[in-house]
């Protein structure tokens, strides 16, 4: 699975030796390894720069499509929200469809 996320050569490295983007890709590999029916992602790119975040999101959507997993994604990023099949908004403590 690490090869799938582009980290096959980093197999023996500890988390402290990985960049933020690499750590997020490891998290994706771990999340999809058990082929879950549902995956919850809360601000998956919140701590990443724009370019790295885009790579992680592209990878997440690709792996999601391959696995057929239901993905619930929480984000403040409007552009990212528009990539999702369905968008719900939480405003003032109310959920709007």
Secondary structure, 3 states (H helix, E strand, C coil): CCCCCCCHHHCCCCHHHCCHHHHHHHHHHHHHHCCCCEEEEECCCCCCCHHHHHHHHHHHHHHHHHHCCEEEEECCCHHHHHCCCCCCEEECCEEEC
